[in-house]
């Protein structure tokens, strides 16, 4: 005669696995271990029953922005969508890479890189300033507010000192200027050119937005319409409070070649 099964055990099985007798593919664990780890809970389809079990950390959504310092549409997206979304979301949710180059062209003359930009020499200077700023600051949370200040102000090329005083007074503007005027800045801009030229599919306009290594017309449109909403939908971890909704304005049309 088979031994009696305790009623408490049957109740637990019934609670955790409605439809007793159905084996979940991939669940080779006894019931008492189903809530011992998130991986086992998922395998046994018991996530909703394991209230005290924390989810594993999810990878942040990765966004790369290819832009130009004087492109109105780039400025609109960076200021209205990207910066505000970054302020609202924790670092573990969104990772941002900025590549100021866009529709520029480069040529090597006697071993030195020279650049021609869509909006003229001032834009090349603005691209270089922001690139050297990133190089000197290293930390994204240090240089992004300064770039926001430059892009939202009256002059990208003339407001560096003022923006540094407000957002990053510890940074040495002299070192940034030396980078801009020297070989280091040209080498950094050449690297931006290589990153831009390596885009697949090739960029057709700026801002050109790449999400998790991909660019599609749909992702671009969603990012420009509501970047916060898009990031919240794509993030696989526990949703932060800011993902309750977004109503940021849409950025203007892009700068084409």
C-alpha atoms as an extended CHARMM CRD file, in Angstrom:
* protein
*
       257  EXT
         1         1  UNK       CA              0.0000000000        0.0000000000        0.0000000000  PROA      1               0.0000000000
         2         2  UNK       CA              1.4140000000        3.3770000000       -1.0120000000  PROA      2               0.0000000000
         3         3  UNK       CA              2.3230000000        5.7130000000        1.8370000000  PROA      3               0.0000000000
         4         4  UNK       CA             -0.0830000000        8.5680000000        2.5410000000  PROA      4               0.0000000000
         5         5  UNK       CA              0.9080000000       11.9490000000        1.1360000000  PROA      5               0.0000000000
         6         6  UNK       CA              0.6310000000       14.7620000000        3.6950000000  PROA      6               0.0000000000
         7         7  UNK       CA             -2.2760000000       17.1110000000        2.9840000000  PROA      7               0.0000000000
         8         8  UNK       CA             -0.0430000000       20.1600000000        3.5260000000  PROA      8               0.0000000000
         9         9  UNK       CA              2.2500000000       19.0070000000        0.7210000000  PROA      9               0.0000000000
        10        10  UNK       CA             -0.6880000000       18.4980000000       -1.6580000000  PROA      10              0.0000000000
        11        11  UNK       CA             -1.9870000000       21.9400000000       -0.7800000000  PROA      11              0.0000000000
        12        12  UNK       CA              1.3900000000       23.4730000000       -1.5410000000  PROA      12              0.0000000000
        13        13  UNK       CA              1.5770000000       21.6910000000       -4.8940000000  PROA      13              0.0000000000
        14        14  UNK       CA             -1.9520000000       22.7970000000       -5.7400000000  PROA      14              0.0000000000
        15        15  UNK       CA             -1.0820000000       26.3860000000       -4.8760000000  PROA      15              0.0000000000
        16        16  UNK       CA              2.1350000000       26.4690000000       -6.8580000000  PROA      16              0.0000000000
        17        17  UNK       CA              1.0860000000       24.3160000000       -9.7880000000  PROA      17              0.0000000000
        18        18  UNK       CA             -2.6210000000       24.5480000000      -10.6560000000  PROA      18              0.0000000000
        19        19  UNK       CA             -3.5260000000       21.5560000000      -12.7710000000  PROA      19              0.0000000000
        20        20  UNK       CA             -1.6390000000       18.9680000000      -10.7260000000  PROA      20              0.0000000000
        21        21  UNK       CA             -0.0710000000       16.3030000000      -12.8760000000  PROA      21              0.0000000000
        22        22  UNK       CA              1.1040000000       18.6630000000      -15.6560000000  PROA      22              0.0000000000
        23        23  UNK       CA              4.8980000000       18.5950000000      -15.9010000000  PROA      23              0.0000000000
        24        24  UNK       CA              6.4940000000       21.8930000000      -16.8920000000  PROA      24              0.0000000000
        25        25  UNK       CA              9.2280000000       21.4010000000      -19.5070000000  PROA      25              0.0000000000
        26        26  UNK       CA             12.5850000000       22.1980000000      -17.9560000000  PROA      26              0.0000000000
        27        27  UNK       CA             11.3570000000       21.8720000000      -14.3600000000  PROA      27              0.0000000000
        28        28  UNK       CA             13.2420000000       19.0180000000      -12.7640000000  PROA      28              0.0000000000
        29        29  UNK       CA             13.1010000000       20.4150000000       -9.2390000000  PROA      29              0.0000000000
        30        30  UNK       CA             10.9750000000       19.3760000000       -6.2460000000  PROA      30              0.0000000000
        31        31  UNK       CA              8.2570000000       21.8240000000       -5.2560000000  PROA      31              0.0000000000
        32        32  UNK       CA             10.0210000000       22.9800000000       -2.1000000000  PROA      32              0.0000000000
        33        33  UNK       CA             12.8860000000       24.3390000000       -4.2540000000  PROA      33              0.0000000000
        34        34  UNK       CA             10.7850000000       26.2600000000       -6.7550000000  PROA      34              0.0000000000
        35        35  UNK       CA             11.3150000000       29.5680000000       -4.9610000000  PROA      35              0.0000000000
        36        36  UNK       CA             14.9650000000       28.9830000000       -4.1080000000  PROA      36              0.0000000000
        37        37  UNK       CA             16.2160000000       30.9580000000       -7.1360000000  PROA      37              0.0000000000
        38        38  UNK       CA             14.7520000000       33.0770000000       -9.9070000000  PROA      38              0.0000000000
        39        39  UNK       CA             16.0420000000       30.6930000000      -12.5960000000  PROA      39              0.0000000000
        40        40  UNK       CA             14.2750000000       27.7230000000      -10.9930000000  PROA      40              0.0000000000
        41        41  UNK       CA             11.0920000000       29.7460000000      -10.5080000000  PROA      41              0.0000000000
        42        42  UNK       CA             11.0740000000       30.6270000000      -14.2150000000  PROA      42              0.0000000000
        43        43  UNK       CA             11.7570000000       27.0180000000      -15.2470000000  PROA      43              0.0000000000
        44        44  UNK       CA              8.8480000000       25.8330000000      -13.0990000000  PROA      44              0.0000000000
        45        45  UNK       CA              6.5680000000       28.7410000000      -14.0950000000  PROA      45              0.0000000000
        46        46  UNK       CA              6.2650000000       29.7630000000      -10.4700000000  PROA      46              0.0000000000
        47        47  UNK       CA              7.4140000000       33.4010000000      -10.7090000000  PROA      47              0.0000000000
        48        48  UNK       CA              4.0760000000       34.8190000000       -9.5820000000  PROA      48              0.0000000000
        49        49  UNK       CA              4.0870000000       32.5640000000       -6.4980000000  PROA      49              0.0000000000
        50        50  UNK       CA              7.5430000000       33.6070000000       -5.3180000000  PROA      50              0.0000000000
        51        51  UNK       CA              6.7520000000       37.0880000000       -4.0330000000  PROA      51              0.0000000000
        52        52  UNK       CA              9.8920000000       37.4240000000       -1.9090000000  PROA      52              0.0000000000
        53        53  UNK       CA             12.2830000000       36.3790000000       -4.6760000000  PROA      53              0.0000000000
        54        54  UNK       CA             14.0680000000       39.2860000000       -6.3450000000  PROA      54              0.0000000000
        55        55  UNK       CA             14.4740000000       39.3440000000      -10.1040000000  PROA      55              0.0000000000
        56        56  UNK       CA             18.0150000000       39.1250000000      -11.5030000000  PROA      56              0.0000000000
        57        57  UNK       CA             19.5310000000       42.3970000000      -12.6860000000  PROA      57              0.0000000000
        58        58  UNK       CA             18.6670000000       43.1590000000      -16.2930000000  PROA      58              0.0000000000
        59        59  UNK       CA             21.0500000000       44.6710000000      -18.8110000000  PROA      59              0.0000000000
        60        60  UNK       CA             20.4910000000       48.3820000000      -19.4870000000  PROA      60              0.0000000000
        61        61  UNK       CA             19.0130000000       49.4980000000      -22.7770000000  PROA      61              0.0000000000
        62        62  UNK       CA             21.9330000000       50.7630000000      -24.8860000000  PROA      62              0.0000000000
        63        63  UNK       CA             21.3620000000       53.8930000000      -26.9600000000  PROA      63              0.0000000000
        64        64  UNK       CA             23.9190000000       55.4240000000      -29.3230000000  PROA      64              0.0000000000
        65        65  UNK       CA             23.2380000000       58.8960000000      -30.7090000000  PROA      65              0.0000000000
        66        66  UNK       CA             25.0490000000       59.9240000000      -33.8910000000  PROA      66              0.0000000000
        67        67  UNK       CA             24.5910000000       63.6700000000      -34.2340000000  PROA      67              0.0000000000
        68        68  UNK       CA             25.9990000000       67.0820000000      -35.1860000000  PROA      68              0.0000000000
        69        69  UNK       CA             26.5440000000       69.9160000000      -32.7310000000  PROA      69              0.0000000000
        70        70  UNK       CA             24.6510000000       72.5330000000      -34.7740000000  PROA      70              0.0000000000
        71        71  UNK       CA             21.9170000000       70.3770000000      -36.2950000000  PROA      71              0.0000000000
        72        72  UNK       CA             18.5590000000       71.7340000000      -35.0010000000  PROA      72              0.0000000000
        73        73  UNK       CA             16.9340000000       68.2920000000      -35.0020000000  PROA      73              0.0000000000
        74        74  UNK       CA             19.8870000000       66.8060000000      -33.1140000000  PROA      74              0.0000000000
        75        75  UNK       CA             19.6830000000       69.5610000000      -30.5270000000  PROA      75              0.0000000000
        76        76  UNK       CA             15.9290000000       69.0500000000      -30.1990000000  PROA      76              0.0000000000
        77        77  UNK       CA             16.2460000000       65.3310000000      -29.5880000000  PROA      77              0.0000000000
        78        78  UNK       CA             19.2110000000       65.6370000000      -27.2170000000  PROA      78              0.0000000000
        79        79  UNK       CA             17.6320000000       68.4100000000      -25.1340000000  PROA      79              0.0000000000
        80        80  UNK       CA             13.9500000000       67.4670000000      -25.1940000000  PROA      80              0.0000000000
        81        81  UNK       CA             14.0960000000       63.6800000000      -25.2090000000  PROA      81              0.0000000000
        82        82  UNK       CA             17.4960000000       62.2280000000      -24.3680000000  PROA      82              0.0000000000
        83        83  UNK       CA             18.5390000000       64.4480000000      -21.4820000000  PROA      83              0.0000000000
        84        84  UNK       CA             15.1410000000       64.4200000000      -19.7730000000  PROA      84              0.0000000000
        85        85  UNK       CA             14.8910000000       60.6320000000      -20.1440000000  PROA      85              0.0000000000
        86        86  UNK       CA             18.3930000000       60.2240000000      -18.6950000000  PROA      86              0.0000000000
        87        87  UNK       CA             17.4380000000       62.3980000000      -15.7150000000  PROA      87              0.0000000000
        88        88  UNK       CA             14.3530000000       60.2850000000      -15.0080000000  PROA      88              0.0000000000
        89        89  UNK       CA             15.8750000000       56.8090000000      -15.3250000000  PROA      89              0.0000000000
        90        90  UNK       CA             18.4890000000       55.0780000000      -13.1400000000  PROA      90              0.0000000000
        91        91  UNK       CA             21.8640000000       54.3050000000      -14.7020000000  PROA      91              0.0000000000
        92        92  UNK       CA             21.1290000000       50.5850000000      -14.6810000000  PROA      92              0.0000000000
        93        93  UNK       CA             18.1800000000       51.1340000000      -17.0350000000  PROA      93              0.0000000000
        94        94  UNK       CA             19.7630000000       53.2750000000      -19.7820000000  PROA      94              0.0000000000
        95        95  UNK       CA             23.3250000000       53.4300000000      -21.1410000000  PROA      95              0.0000000000
        96        96  UNK       CA             24.0940000000       56.2480000000      -23.6180000000  PROA      96              0.0000000000
        97        97  UNK       CA             26.9080000000       56.7540000000      -26.1390000000  PROA      97              0.0000000000
        98        98  UNK       CA             27.2880000000       60.1140000000      -27.8940000000  PROA      98              0.0000000000
        99        99  UNK       CA             29.0760000000       60.3740000000      -31.2530000000  PROA      99              0.0000000000
       100       100  UNK       CA             29.2840000000       63.9580000000      -32.5630000000  PROA      100             0.0000000000
       101       101  UNK       CA             30.1650000000       63.7630000000      -36.2680000000  PROA      101             0.0000000000
       102       102  UNK       CA             27.0560000000       63.1300000000      -38.3520000000  PROA      102             0.0000000000
       103       103  UNK       CA             27.2600000000       64.1460000000      -41.9990000000  PROA      103             0.0000000000
       104       104  UNK       CA             30.8070000000       65.4790000000      -41.7520000000  PROA      104             0.0000000000
       105       105  UNK       CA             33.5670000000       64.4360000000      -44.1380000000  PROA      105             0.0000000000
       106       106  UNK       CA             37.2350000000       63.8490000000      -43.3560000000  PROA      106             0.0000000000
       107       107  UNK       CA             40.4220000000       63.8220000000      -45.4220000000  PROA      107             0.0000000000
       108       108  UNK       CA             44.0220000000       63.1580000000      -44.5640000000  PROA      108             0.0000000000
       109       109  UNK       CA             46.4380000000       65.8770000000      -45.6920000000  PROA      109             0.0000000000
       110       110  UNK       CA             50.1120000000       65.1540000000      -45.1070000000  PROA      110             0.0000000000
       111       111  UNK       CA             49.2990000000       62.8600000000      -42.2000000000  PROA      111             0.0000000000
       112       112  UNK       CA             46.8310000000       65.2400000000      -40.4880000000  PROA      112             0.0000000000
       113       113  UNK       CA             43.0720000000       64.8420000000      -40.3920000000  PROA      113             0.0000000000
       114       114  UNK       CA             40.9110000000       67.7000000000      -41.6800000000  PROA      114             0.0000000000
       115       115  UNK       CA             37.1340000000       67.8330000000      -41.3820000000  PROA      115             0.0000000000
       116       116  UNK       CA             34.3160000000       69.4630000000      -43.3280000000  PROA      116             0.0000000000
       117       117  UNK       CA             30.9460000000       69.7180000000      -41.6080000000  PROA      117             0.0000000000
       118       118  UNK       CA             27.3890000000       70.1280000000      -42.8820000000  PROA      118             0.0000000000
       119       119  UNK       CA             26.8220000000       73.3800000000      -40.9920000000  PROA      119             0.0000000000
       120       120  UNK       CA             30.2720000000       74.8330000000      -41.5900000000  PROA      120             0.0000000000
       121       121  UNK       CA             33.4970000000       75.2970000000      -39.5950000000  PROA      121             0.0000000000
       122       122  UNK       CA             31.6550000000       76.3090000000      -36.4060000000  PROA      122             0.0000000000
       123       123  UNK       CA             29.9400000000       72.9370000000      -36.3160000000  PROA      123             0.0000000000
       124       124  UNK       CA             33.2870000000       71.1640000000      -36.7360000000  PROA      124             0.0000000000
       125       125  UNK       CA             34.5400000000       73.1920000000      -33.7790000000  PROA      125             0.0000000000
       126       126  UNK       CA             31.4390000000       72.3270000000      -31.7520000000  PROA      126             0.0000000000
       127       127  UNK       CA             31.8460000000       68.6190000000      -32.5550000000  PROA      127             0.0000000000
       128       128  UNK       CA             35.4850000000       68.8200000000      -31.4800000000  PROA      128             0.0000000000
       129       129  UNK       CA             34.6900000000       70.6650000000      -28.2340000000  PROA      129             0.0000000000
       130       130  UNK       CA             32.1020000000       68.0900000000      -27.2030000000  PROA      130             0.0000000000
       131       131  UNK       CA             34.3720000000       65.1950000000      -28.1870000000  PROA      131             0.0000000000
       132       132  UNK       CA             37.3190000000       66.5840000000      -26.2080000000  PROA      132             0.0000000000
       133       133  UNK       CA             35.0120000000       67.3330000000      -23.2770000000  PROA      133             0.0000000000
       134       134  UNK       CA             33.9550000000       63.6870000000      -23.1930000000  PROA      134             0.0000000000
       135       135  UNK       CA             37.5700000000       62.5800000000      -23.4190000000  PROA      135             0.0000000000
       136       136  UNK       CA             38.6770000000       64.7780000000      -20.5200000000  PROA      136             0.0000000000
       137       137  UNK       CA             35.6740000000       64.1860000000      -18.2570000000  PROA      137             0.0000000000
       138       138  UNK       CA             35.5360000000       60.4050000000      -18.8100000000  PROA      138             0.0000000000
       139       139  UNK       CA             32.3920000000       60.0230000000      -16.6770000000  PROA      139             0.0000000000
       140       140  UNK       CA             29.0830000000       60.2920000000      -18.5580000000  PROA      140             0.0000000000
       141       141  UNK       CA             27.2290000000       61.8710000000      -15.6550000000  PROA      141             0.0000000000
       142       142  UNK       CA             29.9060000000       64.5850000000      -15.6000000000  PROA      142             0.0000000000
       143       143  UNK       CA             29.9930000000       65.5580000000      -19.2610000000  PROA      143             0.0000000000
       144       144  UNK       CA             26.3820000000       65.0070000000      -20.3640000000  PROA      144             0.0000000000
       145       145  UNK       CA             24.9810000000       67.9600000000      -18.3610000000  PROA      145             0.0000000000
       146       146  UNK       CA             27.7000000000       70.1670000000      -19.8860000000  PROA      146             0.0000000000
       147       147  UNK       CA             26.7720000000       69.0310000000      -23.4000000000  PROA      147             0.0000000000
       148       148  UNK       CA             23.1100000000       69.6460000000      -22.5690000000  PROA      148             0.0000000000
       149       149  UNK       CA             24.0820000000       73.1620000000      -21.4680000000  PROA      149             0.0000000000
       150       150  UNK       CA             25.9970000000       73.7590000000      -24.7010000000  PROA      150             0.0000000000
       151       151  UNK       CA             23.2360000000       72.4320000000      -26.9350000000  PROA      151             0.0000000000
       152       152  UNK       CA             20.4420000000       74.2840000000      -25.1560000000  PROA      152             0.0000000000
       153       153  UNK       CA             22.3200000000       77.6040000000      -24.9280000000  PROA      153             0.0000000000
       154       154  UNK       CA             23.0130000000       80.4290000000      -27.3460000000  PROA      154             0.0000000000
       155       155  UNK       CA             26.3280000000       79.0780000000      -28.6760000000  PROA      155             0.0000000000
       156       156  UNK       CA             27.8710000000       75.6180000000      -28.6450000000  PROA      156             0.0000000000
       157       157  UNK       CA             31.3120000000       77.0480000000      -29.3850000000  PROA      157             0.0000000000
       158       158  UNK       CA             31.3370000000       80.0420000000      -27.0190000000  PROA      158             0.0000000000
       159       159  UNK       CA             29.6330000000       78.8210000000      -23.8480000000  PROA      159             0.0000000000
       160       160  UNK       CA             32.0200000000       76.1230000000      -22.6700000000  PROA      160             0.0000000000
       161       161  UNK       CA             33.4620000000       78.1500000000      -19.7840000000  PROA      161             0.0000000000
       162       162  UNK       CA             30.0220000000       79.1350000000      -18.5140000000  PROA      162             0.0000000000
       163       163  UNK       CA             28.6510000000       75.6060000000      -18.7870000000  PROA      163             0.0000000000
       164       164  UNK       CA             31.6630000000       74.1480000000      -17.0080000000  PROA      164             0.0000000000
       165       165  UNK       CA             31.2670000000       76.6390000000      -14.1380000000  PROA      165             0.0000000000
       166       166  UNK       CA             27.6780000000       75.4960000000      -13.6040000000  PROA      166             0.0000000000
       167       167  UNK       CA             27.8800000000       71.7520000000      -14.2110000000  PROA      167             0.0000000000
       168       168  UNK       CA             31.5260000000       70.6500000000      -13.9150000000  PROA      168             0.0000000000
       169       169  UNK       CA             33.6920000000       73.3240000000      -12.2510000000  PROA      169             0.0000000000
       170       170  UNK       CA             36.4040000000       70.7660000000      -11.4720000000  PROA      170             0.0000000000
       171       171  UNK       CA             37.1600000000       70.2060000000      -15.1710000000  PROA      171             0.0000000000
       172       172  UNK       CA             40.1040000000       72.1240000000      -16.6530000000  PROA      172             0.0000000000
       173       173  UNK       CA             38.9400000000       74.1300000000      -19.6770000000  PROA      173             0.0000000000
       174       174  UNK       CA             42.5910000000       74.5960000000      -20.6730000000  PROA      174             0.0000000000
       175       175  UNK       CA             43.0410000000       70.8540000000      -21.1410000000  PROA      175             0.0000000000
       176       176  UNK       CA             39.8840000000       70.7170000000      -23.2590000000  PROA      176             0.0000000000
       177       177  UNK       CA             41.1420000000       73.6380000000      -25.3740000000  PROA      177             0.0000000000
       178       178  UNK       CA             44.5180000000       71.9330000000      -25.8480000000  PROA      178             0.0000000000
       179       179  UNK       CA             42.7360000000       68.8000000000      -27.0320000000  PROA      179             0.0000000000
       180       180  UNK       CA             40.6160000000       70.7980000000      -29.4780000000  PROA      180             0.0000000000
       181       181  UNK       CA             43.6260000000       72.5850000000      -30.9450000000  PROA      181             0.0000000000
       182       182  UNK       CA             46.0080000000       69.6260000000      -31.0230000000  PROA      182             0.0000000000
       183       183  UNK       CA             46.4780000000       66.2340000000      -32.5720000000  PROA      183             0.0000000000
       184       184  UNK       CA             44.4930000000       64.5120000000      -29.8300000000  PROA      184             0.0000000000
       185       185  UNK       CA             41.2590000000       66.1940000000      -30.8730000000  PROA      185             0.0000000000
       186       186  UNK       CA             41.7840000000       65.2960000000      -34.5290000000  PROA      186             0.0000000000
       187       187  UNK       CA             42.4550000000       61.6650000000      -33.5930000000  PROA      187             0.0000000000
       188       188  UNK       CA             39.2800000000       61.5530000000      -31.4990000000  PROA      188             0.0000000000
       189       189  UNK       CA             37.2430000000       63.0440000000      -34.3430000000  PROA      189             0.0000000000
       190       190  UNK       CA             38.7320000000       60.4890000000      -36.7370000000  PROA      190             0.0000000000
       191       191  UNK       CA             37.5300000000       57.7760000000      -34.3540000000  PROA      191             0.0000000000
       192       192  UNK       CA             34.0260000000       59.3210000000      -34.4360000000  PROA      192             0.0000000000
       193       193  UNK       CA             34.2170000000       59.2730000000      -38.2340000000  PROA      193             0.0000000000
       194       194  UNK       CA             35.1070000000       55.5720000000      -38.1780000000  PROA      194             0.0000000000
       195       195  UNK       CA             32.2200000000       54.7660000000      -35.8270000000  PROA      195             0.0000000000
       196       196  UNK       CA             29.8210000000       56.6910000000      -38.0530000000  PROA      196             0.0000000000
       197       197  UNK       CA             31.0780000000       55.1090000000      -41.2710000000  PROA      197             0.0000000000
       198       198  UNK       CA             30.7530000000       51.6400000000      -39.7250000000  PROA      198             0.0000000000
       199       199  UNK       CA             27.0100000000       52.0210000000      -39.1370000000  PROA      199             0.0000000000
       200       200  UNK       CA             24.9130000000       49.2070000000      -40.6020000000  PROA      200             0.0000000000
       201       201  UNK       CA             22.6430000000       50.2550000000      -42.1660000000  PROA      201             0.0000000000
       202       202  UNK       CA             24.5890000000       53.4130000000      -43.1420000000  PROA      202             0.0000000000
       203       203  UNK       CA             23.1380000000       56.5860000000      -41.6690000000  PROA      203             0.0000000000
       204       204  UNK       CA             20.9950000000       58.6990000000      -43.9840000000  PROA      204             0.0000000000
       205       205  UNK       CA             20.3950000000       61.6710000000      -41.6900000000  PROA      205             0.0000000000
       206       206  UNK       CA             20.9760000000       62.8810000000      -38.1550000000  PROA      206             0.0000000000
       207       207  UNK       CA             20.0520000000       62.4250000000      -35.4190000000  PROA      207             0.0000000000
       208       208  UNK       CA             20.6320000000       58.7300000000      -36.1350000000  PROA      208             0.0000000000
       209       209  UNK       CA             19.5160000000       56.6270000000      -33.1910000000  PROA      209             0.0000000000
       210       210  UNK       CA             20.7540000000       53.0940000000      -32.5420000000  PROA      210             0.0000000000
       211       211  UNK       CA             19.0120000000       51.0380000000      -29.8350000000  PROA      211             0.0000000000
       212       212  UNK       CA             20.6660000000       47.8580000000      -28.5480000000  PROA      212             0.0000000000
       213       213  UNK       CA             22.8590000000       47.7950000000      -31.6460000000  PROA      213             0.0000000000
       214       214  UNK       CA             19.9510000000       48.1890000000      -34.0930000000  PROA      214             0.0000000000
       215       215  UNK       CA             18.5500000000       51.0250000000      -36.1860000000  PROA      215             0.0000000000
       216       216  UNK       CA             15.1590000000       50.7930000000      -37.8540000000  PROA      216             0.0000000000
       217       217  UNK       CA             12.7050000000       53.4200000000      -39.0540000000  PROA      217             0.0000000000
       218       218  UNK       CA             10.2740000000       52.2130000000      -36.3850000000  PROA      218             0.0000000000
       219       219  UNK       CA             12.7670000000       52.5160000000      -33.5320000000  PROA      219             0.0000000000
       220       220  UNK       CA             13.8100000000       55.9680000000      -34.7550000000  PROA      220             0.0000000000
       221       221  UNK       CA             10.2080000000       57.1740000000      -34.9010000000  PROA      221             0.0000000000
       222       222  UNK       CA              9.3920000000       55.7690000000      -31.4700000000  PROA      222             0.0000000000
       223       223  UNK       CA             12.5020000000       57.3110000000      -29.9260000000  PROA      223             0.0000000000
       224       224  UNK       CA             11.7330000000       60.7470000000      -31.3720000000  PROA      224             0.0000000000
       225       225  UNK       CA              8.0760000000       60.5730000000      -30.3210000000  PROA      225             0.0000000000
       226       226  UNK       CA              8.6410000000       59.3500000000      -26.7500000000  PROA      226             0.0000000000
       227       227  UNK       CA             12.0750000000       58.0770000000      -25.7960000000  PROA      227             0.0000000000
       228       228  UNK       CA             11.0750000000       57.4500000000      -22.1910000000  PROA      228             0.0000000000
       229       229  UNK       CA              8.1710000000       55.2750000000      -23.2660000000  PROA      229             0.0000000000
       230       230  UNK       CA             10.3890000000       53.2980000000      -25.6460000000  PROA      230             0.0000000000
       231       231  UNK       CA             13.1070000000       52.6600000000      -23.0630000000  PROA      231             0.0000000000
       232       232  UNK       CA             10.5210000000       51.6190000000      -20.5000000000  PROA      232             0.0000000000
       233       233  UNK       CA              9.0390000000       49.1130000000      -22.9320000000  PROA      233             0.0000000000
       234       234  UNK       CA             12.4250000000       47.6630000000      -23.8970000000  PROA      234             0.0000000000
       235       235  UNK       CA             13.9300000000       47.3760000000      -20.4180000000  PROA      235             0.0000000000
       236       236  UNK       CA             13.6010000000       43.7890000000      -19.1950000000  PROA      236             0.0000000000
       237       237  UNK       CA             14.1590000000       44.4340000000      -15.4910000000  PROA      237             0.0000000000
       238       238  UNK       CA             11.8420000000       45.7440000000      -12.8240000000  PROA      238             0.0000000000
       239       239  UNK       CA             10.3180000000       48.9570000000      -14.1600000000  PROA      239             0.0000000000
       240       240  UNK       CA             11.3910000000       52.1600000000      -12.3500000000  PROA      240             0.0000000000
       241       241  UNK       CA              8.8280000000       54.6860000000      -11.1220000000  PROA      241             0.0000000000
       242       242  UNK       CA              9.4450000000       56.9620000000      -14.1110000000  PROA      242             0.0000000000
       243       243  UNK       CA              7.9830000000       54.3290000000      -16.4360000000  PROA      243             0.0000000000
       244       244  UNK       CA              4.4780000000       55.3380000000      -15.4740000000  PROA      244             0.0000000000
       245       245  UNK       CA              4.1900000000       57.4380000000      -18.6590000000  PROA      245             0.0000000000
       246       246  UNK       CA              5.7820000000       60.0660000000      -20.8900000000  PROA      246             0.0000000000
       247       247  UNK       CA              4.5620000000       63.0950000000      -22.7730000000  PROA      247             0.0000000000
       248       248  UNK       CA              7.7530000000       64.6840000000      -24.0560000000  PROA      248             0.0000000000
       249       249  UNK       CA              7.4070000000       66.6620000000      -27.3320000000  PROA      249             0.0000000000
       250       250  UNK       CA              8.5650000000       65.1930000000      -30.6160000000  PROA      250             0.0000000000
       251       251  UNK       CA             11.8850000000       66.3560000000      -32.0270000000  PROA      251             0.0000000000
       252       252  UNK       CA             11.9510000000       68.2420000000      -35.3430000000  PROA      252             0.0000000000
       253       253  UNK       CA             12.7880000000       66.6020000000      -38.6640000000  PROA      253             0.0000000000
       254       254  UNK       CA             16.3620000000       65.3580000000      -39.1570000000  PROA      254             0.0000000000
       255       255  UNK       CA             19.3450000000       66.9490000000      -40.8980000000  PROA      255             0.0000000000
       256       256  UNK       CA             19.9930000000       65.0910000000      -44.1480000000  PROA      256             0.0000000000
       257       257  UNK       CA             23.1940000000       65.0110000000      -46.0970000000  PROA      257             0.0000000000
